[in-house]
Amino acid sequence: MKLPRSVELDHVLLGHAQHLVEGGHAGRIKRHALAQGMRTLRDDGIAKALAGVTTLDEVLRVTQEDVVELD
């Protein structure tokens, strides 16, 4: 079953595809995604820890440190 994507998601994916076609590095692609409103897994996990859904220890255990590489 194919689910429809939102216009916003299409716009973000198009931006990522453009960076890939242009030979974008992972750091550049990640910066673009973050600028478009993407949250990292760690950021999402911290929000869930603050909401009481999980613990900060668990979030730190299962996620990587957020690093944005400079080109």
Residue pairs with C-beta under 8 A, 6 or more apart in sequence:
5 13
11 36
12 33
12 36
12 37
12 38
15 32
15 33
15 36
16 29
16 32
16 33
19 28
19 29
19 32
20 29
24 32
25 69
25 71
26 69
27 68
27 69
27 70
27 71
28 71
30 68
30 69
31 68
34 40
34 68
39 47
40 63
40 66
41 63
42 59
42 60
42 63
42 64
42 65
42 66
43 66
45 54
45 58
45 59
45 62
45 63
46 56
46 59
48 54
48 59
49 55
49 56
49 58
49 59
